[in-house]
Amino acid sequence: MKRAYHIAVIPGDGIGHEIIPAGVRVLTTAAKRFGFKLVTETFGYGAGYYKQTGEFMPADGLDTLSKFDAIYFGAVGLSDVDDTLPAKMFTFKIRKSFDQYVNYRPTRLLPGIKSPLANKKCKDIDFVIIRENTEGEFVQVGGFVRPHFPDGFALDTSIFTRRGIERIADYSFRLAQKRRNKVTNITKSNTLIHSLAYWDSVIEQVRRSYPDVAYEKLYVDNASANFVLVPERFDVVLTTNFIGDILSDLGGAIMGSLGLGPSGNINPERKYPSMFEPIHGSAPDIAGQGIANPIGAIWSGALMLEHLGEKEAAEFIVKAIERTVQEGVLTVDLAGSAKTAEVTERIVHNLKE
């Protein structure tokens, strides 16, 4: 196992400058306890960089990032920057360039947190959303034709490839074998009768290689209702780029707050660095107030360590998070009064113990 890891740290914008340093502190504490080393280098990429340079990262940014073992990222976007640009010029660019085709988003109710769902306990909310991350509805192939004229129109084209569907399906079924042996394909093939019918058919073919894994298909409208009514139904949720983007926020909500949600943009083959980030945005409206919830970022760091092979350290970070929220050290999004620094300090304390 490699015991020294080079991590590119990109706080991004808004509260990223508060939660990512908090996460780095927790990660370095874990590294010290478990006998490995994290070598970090911080980059000022993002919407703030765009305002200064006209780009979200320099021309050689991808080449620079490619040399790291992983990327630890906050959030990108500012209220005075066109909100169509961050995805196009930063997040999608990194995900596609580094073939991070798995978007991994755990949805789990932590002990000590009360879900908005009445009578649901920790055992009822524990699943992972696996979202295809590099193609599908978010390829941004399309354009405008005479948009300012009466006959103007706009077009976005989704792209689903056999290779793309097979590899995300294989990842999902293999993950289910390590969990509770169930995959739910969330689709909308009854109306998107070409692209998502093809998605379904390829997944049906892949599932034959995993006879030990239970499989079901749900349309996204039905699945959304089931997220709220019977979340215990789900184990591994396999879905498309667009559908997964929406359902991930619903998953964060039933956990109690988007501020809790972690994620990984993963290249399973490790040919390129993977990128780990909380699911929430840059929240510039609360930036600088010290009230942002750092748990999503800290948990994302734990996912990063697990990906790098430091599973025990990752598990201990999650345990430290659980103990912290059980102790009632909660930020305002969880109806608490603790500041970002207080939550971080308590997680570090619990991790040392």
GIDA-V10226 format. One record per backbone hydrogen bond with DSSP energy under -1.0 kcal/mol. NH is the residue of the N-H (numbers start at 1). CO is the residue of the C=O. Records with the same first field share a line. If there is no record, write none. Layout:
BEGIN
NH: CO  CO
END
This chain:
BEGIN
5: 37
7: 39
8: 70
9: 41
10: 72
13: 75
15: 282
16: 13
17: 14
18: 15
19: 15
20: 16
22: 18
23: 19
24: 20
25: 21
26: 22
27: 23
28: 24
29: 25
30: 26
31: 27
32: 28
33: 29
34: 30
36: 31
37: 3
39: 5
41: 7
43: 9
46: 56
50: 46
51: 47
53: 49
54: 50
61: 58
64: 60
65: 61
66: 62
67: 64
68: 65
69: 6
70: 6
71: 274
72: 8
73: 276
74: 10
75: 11
81: 78
85: 82
89: 85
90: 86
91: 86
92: 87
94: 90
95: 91
96: 92
97: 93
98: 94
99: 96
100: 95
101: 99
102: 266
103: 131
104: 264
105: 129
107: 127
109: 125
113: 110
120: 117
124: 121
127: 107
128: 235
129: 105
130: 237
131: 103
132: 239
133: 101
136: 159
138: 135
143: 155
145: 153
149: 146
152: 149
153: 145
155: 143
157: 141
159: 136
165: 161
166: 162
167: 163
168: 164
169: 165
170: 166
171: 167
172: 168
173: 169
174: 170
175: 171
176: 172
177: 173
178: 175
179: 176
181: 176
183: 214
184: 236
185: 216
186: 238
187: 218
191: 188
192: 188
193: 191
198: 194
199: 195
200: 196
201: 197
202: 198
203: 199
204: 200
205: 201
206: 202
207: 203
209: 206
210: 207
213: 210
214: 181
216: 183
218: 185
220: 187
223: 219
224: 220
225: 221
226: 222
227: 223
228: 224
229: 225
230: 226
233: 230
234: 231
236: 182
237: 128
238: 184
239: 130
244: 240
245: 241
246: 242
247: 243
248: 244
250: 246
251: 247
252: 248
253: 249
254: 250
256: 253
257: 252
260: 257
261: 258
264: 104
265: 275
266: 102
270: 267
275: 265
276: 71
277: 263
279: 261
286: 283
289: 286
296: 259
298: 294
299: 295
300: 296
301: 297
302: 298
303: 299
304: 300
305: 301
306: 302
307: 303
308: 304
309: 306
310: 305
311: 309
314: 310
315: 311
316: 312
317: 313
318: 314
319: 315
320: 316
321: 317
322: 318
323: 319
324: 320
325: 321
326: 322
327: 323
328: 325
329: 324
330: 328
334: 331
335: 332
336: 331
338: 330
340: 290
343: 339
344: 340
345: 341
346: 342
347: 343
348: 344
349: 345
350: 346
351: 347
352: 348
353: 349
END
